[in-house]
Amino acid sequence: MKKSTYFIIGTLFLIFSGLIYTIERINSIVFWSVHRIAASGGGSYPTDPTMPSLTENFFVMAFLIIGILFFLAGLLNVLKEMK
């Protein structure tokens, strides 16, 4: 593989990890908003949406770790070629 391939794959995994996390947060806000609108007729609703943490979704953490490992592999590959 070319030395930039590891960096590109690592970047893609990090981007998808962030994208999944962002979609999950948007989903939480939309669900909270719908719940709030439905409760406006006379019920109660939570004042703040419950935001997911970074470790709740398996794929976010897996993609984050895989992306970091690919970055490290690319860095080790570049350092090995420099010697």
Secondary structure by P-SEA (a helix, b strand, c coil): cccaaaaaaaaaaaaaaaaaaaaaaaaaaaaaaaaaaaaccbbbbbcccccccccccaaaaaaaaaaaaaaaaaaaaaaaaac
